[in-house]
Amino acid sequence: MSVLTASLNVLPAVPRDPIVRLSVEQYHEMIRAGILTADDQVELLEGWLVAKMPKKPQHRIATRLTQNALAAIVPDGWYVDAQEPITLADSEPEPDVMIVRGETQDYHDRHPHADEIALVVEIADSTLERDRSTKKRMYARAGIPVYWIVNLVDNTCEVYSTPSVAGADYQQIDIYDLTGTLPVLIEEREIGTVRVQDLLR
């Protein structure tokens, strides 16, 4: 048996010692020091370094379709970005798509913060459970007003809105199937609509 084959058959032990969460500043310092690089496929979620899942072709296509659909309707003063970081109190996720206040050039020395985000979108296949739990809780707690999950498993779009005062969840959920049309809101004003089928096909 080769060394490589042997190593693939050994599962890492679950640590029994306390594990220390990272602050956003510690995470940034690791990046500045070169400890974490672009080759490290991780993101900071609620203080934990979490591996980002490899993307399947359908995920890539849905990301591009969603980005294009939103970019076609966002008004001046906002732009659409994809798979780039946003900085929250204890996290630095990289949503698949988001609507951000201002222009890309406004963020030379930092990433956008929650109060500069109108919408975050996660494209979900193998990440569906994480997107419905950790990511939803994290975005709600940050006060991001609208969160979409483009659900590739069920061919639906889940729309979460109105973060609760307690900040642990969203108060409103609407699920749209392939025949549905999604309203796109910025600061509680509808700026246009997109069809679910245009995000999934």
DRENFIGU-506218 format. One line per 3 residues: number of its first residue (from 1); their letters; for each residue x, y, z of N, C-alpha, C, O. Coordinates in steps of 0.001 Angstrom, whole numbers, m for minus. Atoms other than C-alpha are relative to their C-alpha. Layout:
N
NUM) a) X:Y:Z:X:Y:Z:X:Y:Z:X:Y:Z  ...
END
This chain:
201
1) msv) 847:m1184:0:0:0:0:889:1241:0:1831:1338:786  m808:m1213:70:1394:3397:m951:m270:888:1205:m1281:748:1893  178:m953:m1099:1880:6155:1588:m1247:838:m231:m1993:1115:708
4) lta) 1163:m810:315:m768:8217:m234:m1275:m760:294:m2191:m219:914  1193:797:m249:m3310:5396:m133:m226:m188:1488:m1359:m102:1963  134:185:m1440:m2613:4769:3524:m523:1259:664:m1371:1184:1554
7) sln) 413:m1247:m643:m3047:8446:4405:m1459:309:m276:m2127:933:548  1399:m250:328:m6413:8572:2638:m940:m852:849:m2109:m507:1020  839:892:m793:m7688:5724:4808:m7:347:1487:m713:m293:2265
10) vlp) m72:m374:m1412:m6854:7439:8104:m767:1299:204:m411:2333:m361  781:m1194:m283:m9450:9874:9395:661:790:1117:1165:196:2070  m593:m782:m1069:m8186:12774:11489:m805:m148:1286:m2029:m275:1261
13) avp) 661:121:m1294:m8943:12524:15185:m777:1270:307:m353:2371:m43  764:m1151:m462:m11625:14780:16613:703:553:1233:915:m184:2196  m751:m527:m1132:m9801:17152:18973:m805:m27:1286:m1989:309:1292
16) rdp) 649:13:m1308:m10611:16712:22656:348:1234:807:m335:1567:1776  m406:m1214:m690:m8791:19839:23751:m853:1173:m466:m1434:1130:m1551  760:m1185:429:m10482:23251:23678:565:582:m1292:1779:624:m1492
19) ivr) m394:m607:1272:m10411:24882:20254:m293:1493:99:m1373:1897:531  125:m1444:m143:m9869:28623:20096:m597:598:m1270:m141:322:m2380  556:m711:1137:m12050:30757:17876:903:1168:m369:1585:1737:484
22) lsv) m761:m1142:497:m10391:33417:15723:m893:1224:m65:m2076:1123:m392  697:m1254:260:m11418:37046:15709:217:365:m1468:1087:m197:m2133  m182:m464:1372:m11812:38813:12374:1387:611:m163:2039:399:m1186
25) eqy) m1325:m613:91:m8640:40796:13120:1107:m1058:m33:2073:m913:m781  m991:1083:45:m6673:37597:13842:4:m677:m1367:1061:m1030:m1889  126:581:1340:m7963:36162:10567:699:888:m1025:1440:395:m1876
28) hem) m653:m932:910:m6846:39289:8713:1522:m33:164:2263:36:m816  m1437:36:m259:m3432:39115:10392:629:m1250:m602:1750:m1196:m1107  m503:1229:621:m3015:35502:9218:137:168:m1506:1061:m372:m2113
31) ira) m70:m257:1442:m3729:36676:5665:1173:928:m299:1949:681:m1223  m1105:m940:224:m1325:39622:5933:1355:m671:167:2304:m351:m548  m1267:679:m263:1388:37335:7313:293:m1121:m988:1373:m1712:m948
34) gil) m203:1064:976:938:34849:4463:m259:m1390:544:34:m2383:m122  349:1313:m567:m224:32063:6793:m1168:m596:m785:m1198:m1793:m1071  1094:395:880:m3436:31925:4791:187:712:m1330:465:1911:m1367
37) tad) m145:m583:1335:m3259:32480:1038:m1235:m331:m830:m2148:m1016:m368  1121:280:903:m5625:32361:m1911:m138:m1486:m282:m1210:m1939:m683  58:1441:224:m4752:28662:m2214:m719:m742:1129:m1107:m1898:962
40) dqv) 702:613:m1133:m6350:27967:1191:m1487:273:m149:m1947:1391:83  1425:m156:285:m9995:27397:378:m812:m58:1294:m1488:m1046:1580  711:m91:m1269:m11432:28519:3716:m665:1365:103:m298:2307:m598
43) ell) 592:m1279:m367:m13676:31251:5074:m266:m15:1493:m412:m1080:2092  212:m124:m1444:m14217:32538:8614:m1494:113:270:m2130:1093:m118  1420:21:m329:m17692:31614:9886:m161:m133:1504:171:m1164:2089
46) egw) 231:m19:m1446:m18598:32557:13455:1274:m361:777:1219:m1062:1788  m1260:216:m690:m14928:32467:14436:738:m1273:m379:1868:m1478:62  m637:1260:408:m14163:29076:12842:482:108:m1435:m177:720:m2276
49) lva) m447:139:1385:m12085:28449:9746:m707:m1205:m607:m512:m2334:m159  830:1049:592:m14435:26434:7535:411:m188:m1455:571:783:m2194  m388:290:1381:m13467:24709:4298:m1126:344:m957:m2288:31:m698
52) kmp) 976:m269:1051:m15225:25967:1181:m106:m1237:m885:902:m1856:m1227  222:1199:788:m16781:23179:m857:394:235:m1457:207:1334:m1981  m274:m122:1437:m15563:22500:m4412:m1288:275:m768:m2357:m207:m391
55) kkp) 1186:m409:749:m17933:23950:m6993:m225:m911:m1205:691:m1185:m1981  391:804:1143:m19793:21775:m9473:m402:925:m1150:m677:2103:m922  364:m857:1137:m20595:23043:m12991:m1338:715:184:m1456:1891:m159
58) qhr) 1303:m640:m172:m24245:23709:m12101:89:1175:964:m585:2188:778  m204:m1088:m965:m23124:25838:m9144:618:1214:m706:172:2346:m517  m663:m1087:730:m20826:27890:m11385:m969:714:m927:m974:1942:m1011
61) iat) 961:m588:940:m23580:28410:m13949:m1038:830:743:m1340:1951:333  1019:m730:m768:m26189:29435:m11351:575:1281:592:m114:2299:657  m641:m1207:m531:m23729:31881:m9800:64:1083:m1073:m295:2235:m827
64) rlt) m115:m975:1088:m23090:33562:m13151:m1368:523:m429:m1526:1721:m664  1338:m429:401:m26790:33620:m14087:m598:967:1016:m1224:1959:643  534:m870:m1051:m27726:35165:m10736:703:1351:m26:61:2396:75
67) qna) m753:m1258:62:m24958:37746:m10960:m466:852:m1183:m673:2056:m1036  415:m740:1194:m26001:38722:m14498:m1415:561:145:m1681:1700:m239  1390:m443:m148:m29719:38911:m13643:m96:1207:935:m840:2150:663
70) laa) 44:m1118:m940:m29111:41204:m10675:708:1231:m557:243:2356:m376  m750:m1129:564:m26524:43346:m12475:m829:772:m1025:m619:1969:m1225  820:m643:1028:m29111:44079:m15173:m1024:964:592:m1574:1797:m129
73) ivp) 1065:m838:m567:m31467:45779:m12697:439:882:1163:m346:1718:1611  m377:m830:m1151:m29423:47340:m9876:109:1466:m429:609:1756:m1516  m61:m1421:339:m29712:51139:m9807:1397:574:259:2255:m76:857
76) dgw) m1241:m709:m296:m26878:53640:m9713:188:72:1507:m774:197:2265  m292:m43:m1427:m25150:53676:m6364:126:m1366:623:395:m1484:1818  m126:1382:m465:m25093:49876:m6084:689:m808:m1085:643:m440:m2259
79) yvd) m594:904:984:m23174:47066:m7770:m138:m1437:482:m394:m1691:1659  118:1425:m303:m23257:43272:m7911:1393:m607:m3:2165:m406:m940  m1292:664:m91:m20254:41256:m6768:m237:m1493:206:m1339:m1911:560
82) aqe) 143:1452:m124:m19599:37517:m6661:1219:m606:661:2357:m330:282  m1004:831:m659:m17636:35246:m4340:1163:821:543:2326:433:430  m983:m868:m637:m15830:38079:m2570:m388:186:1470:m1556:28:1824
85) pit) 282:m54:m1439:m15528:38654:1198:m839:1207:415:m790:2270:m205  609:m1091:m742:m17741:40754:3416:405:m191:1463:532:m1320:1938  m472:75:m1378:m16664:41590:6959:m1159:223:962:m1799:1275:951
88) lad) 1018:m74:m1034:m19101:40876:9792:703:m8:1358:1932:m61:1414  m598:m125:m1333:m18547:41045:13556:938:m1155:327:2026:m935:860  m832:1161:m343:m17186:37500:13914:244:m921:m1184:661:m2067:m1014
91) sep) m58:853:1189:m17144:36229:10345:486:801:m1204:395:2028:m1235  m309:m616:1285:m15834:36922:6871:m362:m987:m1106:509:m1586:m1736  448:920:1051:m17950:34861:4494:249:580:m1388:546:1765:m1539
94) epd) m147:m409:1395:m17678:35008:719:m1251:m444:m754:m1243:m1480:m1419  1256:405:643:m21264:34944:m573:180:m213:m1495:1022:419:m2133  m115:262:1431:m21776:33569:m4042:m327:1246:m815:341:1529:m1810
97) vmi) 379:m1246:677:m23503:36806:m5120:m501:969:1061:m1063:547:2071  527:m996:m939:m24331:40065:m3340:m182:1332:m711:476:1621:m1711  188:m1376:453:m25610:43575:m3963:619:905:1054:280:833:2235
100) vrg) m807:m816:m902:m23256:46160:m2464:m210:1483:m317:m343:1876:m1476  121:m1445:174:m23614:49896:m1897:1286:588:m604:2390:162:m265  m1144:m727:528:m21344:52189:m3921:583:m641:m1234:m137:m1190:m2069
103) etq) m739:578:1117:m18693:51047:m6380:1153:m833:542:1576:m657:1685  m1114:857:m421:m15922:48451:m6242:1158:827:539:1791:445:1523  m1145:m827:m376:m13340:51237:m5967:m155:621:1393:818:1125:1953
106) dyh) 213:m559:m1348:m14911:52386:m2668:640:m857:1080:765:m421:2225  m469:943:m1015:m13395:49371:m926:1468:m373:m235:1817:m1552:m299  m1431:225:221:m9646:49792:m1510:673:m653:1198:1526:m1526:1034
109) drh) m746:414:m1191:m8607:49143:2081:m804:m859:962:m354:m1120:2078  819:872:m841:m11399:46973:3478:m1057:m662:m858:m1292:m269:m2001  1130:639:675:m14234:44639:2528:m1300:680:434:m1335:1319:1486
112) pha) 1285:m572:m419:m17886:45765:2588:m471:m572:1343:m183:m1719:1684  595:413:m1271:m19683:45610:5951:m1491:m279:m198:m2053:17:m1252  1395:430:100:m23188:44336:6663:m938:1138:m380:m1865:934:m1163
115) dei) 920:m1107:283:m24818:47789:6546:181:561:m1409:m527:1488:m1806  m209:m398:1393:m23489:48193:2993:m478:m1072:m973:m237:m974:m2176  482:1125:804:m25118:44985:1728:m1530:11:m27:m2173:37:1023
118) alv) 1457:52:130:m28686:44925:363:m514:m1432:m87:m1624:m1728:355  425:1379:253:m28810:41225:m550:1226:m892:m49:2236:m536:m657  m1005:1046:196:m26666:38130:m157:m703:m1225:m578:m1854:m1517:m253
121) vei) 533:1197:650:m27176:35001:m2250:1017:m1119:149:2199:m940:m142  m830:1203:7:m25796:31528:m1653:m614:m985:m982:m1822:m1222:m964  422:1052:922:m25995:28919:m4410:250:m1321:726:1388:m1619:1089
124) ads) m108:1156:m899:m26676:25658:m2571:m241:m1312:m724:m1275:m1516:m1361  193:1404:352:m26126:22056:m3532:490:m822:1181:m297:m1149:2069  m528:736:m1152:m23826:20159:m1170:87:861:1251:255:333:2350
127) tle) m79:m904:m1150:m23772:23242:1086:m1372:376:559:m1459:1266:1404  1357:m433:m369:m27560:23404:1570:m207:53:1510:m773:1022:2018  202:5:m1451:m27524:22437:5252:732:1171:654:173:1847:1518
130) rdr) m767:m1120:m561:m24782:24968:6060:m658:1334:m337:m723:2232:503  610:m1260:418:m26538:27688:4067:m1295:279:746:m1639:1438:980  1253:m171:m741:m29815:27074:5935:208:173:1502:m717:572:2210
133) stk) m242:m85:m1441:m28182:27041:9364:1044:1069:312:686:2200:638  m1058:m939:m372:m24812:28713:9954:m73:1297:m790:m51:2382:m209  m9:m1216:820:m24963:31121:7026:m1250:850:267:m1154:2072:380
136) krm) 1237:m760:m247:m28602:32100:7638:64:708:1352:m275:1886:1458  m122:m588:m1339:m27988:32686:11339:984:1171:m8:726:2215:592  m1060:m1002:57:m24834:34676:10601:m478:1262:m717:m246:2371:m236
139) yar) 483:m1156:752:m26457:36934:7990:m1119:722:754:m1173:1951:760  1081:m623:m775:m29541:37519:10149:563:798:1169:144:1928:1418  m587:m680:m1156:m27443:38405:13187:706:1290:m412:734:2260:346
142) agi) m668:m1198:502:m25495:40897:11062:m986:1064:m475:m594:2200:m742  1011:m950:431:m28775:42545:10050:m97:174:m1499:m674:1155:m1969  140:m74:1460:m28454:41853:6321:m1470:m218:m346:m2040:m1245:22
145) pvy) 1466:1:103:m32013:42582:5171:m618:m1153:m775:m1707:m1615:m433  578:1072:828:m32525:39885:2525:1090:m1019:m331:2217:m667:m681  m920:1113:273:m30888:36496:2041:m719:m1002:m888:m1796:m1487:m541
148) wiv) 548:1013:901:m31556:34171:m899:857:m1255:52:2084:m1180:111  m673:1259:293:m30679:30513:m1163:m546:m508:m1327:m1713:m889:m1421  371:603:1280:m30750:29398:m4794:270:m1492:167:1415:m1942:128
151) nlv) m58:1393:m424:m31492:25765:m4019:30:m912:m1227:m997:m1168:m1856  m165:863:1171:m30098:23507:m6741:m516:m1412:245:m749:m2160:m704  496:1341:m326:m31288:20389:m4918:m1480:m121:m347:m1911:m1109:m941
154) dnt) 1455:40:183:m34999:21250:m5067:m490:895:m1133:m1695:986:m1368  378:m933:1064:m34943:23743:m7974:m963:1061:492:m2003:1314:m116  800:m1071:m576:m36336:26495:m5784:920:1139:416:2144:1009:394
157) cev) m742:m1091:m614:m35276:29828:m4379:m669:337:1321:m1862:640:1363  488:m315:m1332:m35659:30427:m645:382:1445:310:1553:1816:230  m241:m1418:m281:m36022:34093:295:m270:257:1473:m1390:77:1951
160) yst) 105:m324:m1421:m35362:35097:3904:117:1514:145:1008:2135:m436  m16:m1456:m168:m36133:38652:4994:m462:369:1409:m951:m473:2163  358:m556:m1304:m36789:40831:8035:745:m703:1129:176:m1547:1820
163) psv) m745:590:m1125:m34023:39885:10477:m693:311:1320:m1188:1420:1521  657:m205:m1292:m35408:39429:13982:813:955:854:2017:1116:657  m675:m927:m902:m34598:41945:16696:1089:m725:778:2156:m168:1033
166) aga) m990:791:m733:m32796:39177:18584:1195:m345:m884:2280:m644:m386  m1102:183:924:m30707:38693:15460:406:m1427:m269:1472:m1655:m841  m391:1392:191:m30714:34903:15388:m607:m621:m1246:m185:m1698:m1667
169) dyq) 688:601:1132:m32996:34344:12410:m745:1085:m771:m792:2246:m366  867:m871:768:m35187:35883:9748:m1446:m311:346:m1799:m1464:595  1400:189:m371:m38871:36420:10481:m866:m444:m1176:m1930:m1031:m979
172) qid) 807:305:1175:m40096:35947:6925:751:m960:m912:1938:m770:m1177  m567:897:1005:m39466:33061:4529:m1026:m217:m1101:m2195:m492:m832  834:275:1170:m40879:32696:1024:783:m936:m904:1972:m729:m1149
175) iyd) m652:975:878:m40114:29760:m1249:m656:61:m1376:m1874:m69:m1503  462:m142:1377:m40412:30160:m5024:465:m1199:m811:1632:m1587:m747  m395:1099:877:m40478:27271:m7483:403:565:m1364:532:1778:m1530
178) ltg) m495:m429:1306:m39386:27382:m11116:m941:943:m736:m520:1638:m1661  949:m913:658:m42540:29272:m12113:m26:1373:675:m707:2283:203  88:m1212:m799:m41921:32006:m9547:844:1154:m525:1775:972:m1309
181) tlp) m732:m1228:308:m40705:35575:m9921:383:664:1310:m465:901:2170  m519:m546:m1247:m38518:37083:m7220:41:1521:m46:600:2096:m980  m208:m1449:m98:m38856:40716:m6169:1404:270:529:1869:m418:1438
184) vli) m1328:m395:m464:m35458:42364:m5731:m143:1320:744:m554:2329:171  188:m1168:m852:m35441:44830:m2844:1338:605:391:2289:m106:719  m1121:m746:m573:m32927:47500:m1920:m592:1048:927:m1380:1897:510
187) eer) 524:m907:m1021:m33652:49378:1290:m1528:26:m22:m2154:1086:13  1444:235:m61:m37205:47965:1270:m754:520:m1221:m1983:579:m1204  652:m453:1226:m37906:49310:m2220:276:m1004:m1109:1422:m1396:m1330
190) eig) m173:951:1094:m38516:46938:m5125:608:711:m1194:63:1693:m1698  m691:m622:1137:m36076:47757:m7901:m174:m800:m1289:256:m367:m2358  216:840:1163:m37098:44949:m10248:m307:m1420:427:m462:m1696:1617
193) tvr) 285:1403:m277:m37777:41237:m10496:910:m886:m854:1422:m460:m1889  m686:1014:807:m35992:38100:m11701:m785:m1299:102:m1385:m1600:1134  708:1282:12:m37472:34770:m12679:908:m1093:559:2098:m1138:248
196) vqd) m783:1089:m580:m36343:31715:m10720:621:m846:m1091:1787:m1227:m985  m539:855:1062:m35931:29715:m13913:1212:621:m680:2044:m96:m1236  m1156:m657:617:m33454:32321:m15171:1247:m122:858:2350:150:385
199) llr) m1145:192:m891:m31217:31605:m12177:491:m1453:m6:1630:m1741:362  m287:1417:m126:m31319:27834:m12479:271:m690:m1330:667:m1855:m1347  m146:667:1306:m31107:27169:m16222:839:828:m945:1067:423:m2085
END
